[in-house]
Amino acid sequence: MKDIWLGAITMGSVTMSGEIFFTIPTENPQRIIFFVGEGIVMLIIYFSLTAIIDKIKKKNS
């Protein structure tokens, strides 16, 4: 589980730093909404995958 968490932190930090340095300076409000939406989608995917993996681990124990 630590590997998944480390991968999620790495993916999130790389995505956020790219969005902050390349997207937000354009001062386009739609880009900022896209950035926030992208973060929310990444969190939903991460939590759903974590729940599925935990369910499989409990079933195999």
Secondary structure as the mmCIF struct_conf table of DSSP 4:
data_model
#
loop_
_struct_conf.conf_type_id
_struct_conf.id
_struct_conf.beg_label_comp_id
_struct_conf.beg_label_asym_id
_struct_conf.beg_label_seq_id
_struct_conf.end_label_comp_id
_struct_conf.end_label_asym_id
_struct_conf.end_label_seq_id
HELX_RH_AL_P HELX_RH_AL_P1 LYS A 2 PHE A 22
TURN_TY1_P TURN_TY1_P1 THR A 23 THR A 23
HELX_RH_3T_P HELX_RH_3T_P1 ILE A 24 THR A 26
HELX_RH_AL_P HELX_RH_AL_P2 PRO A 29 ASN A 60
#
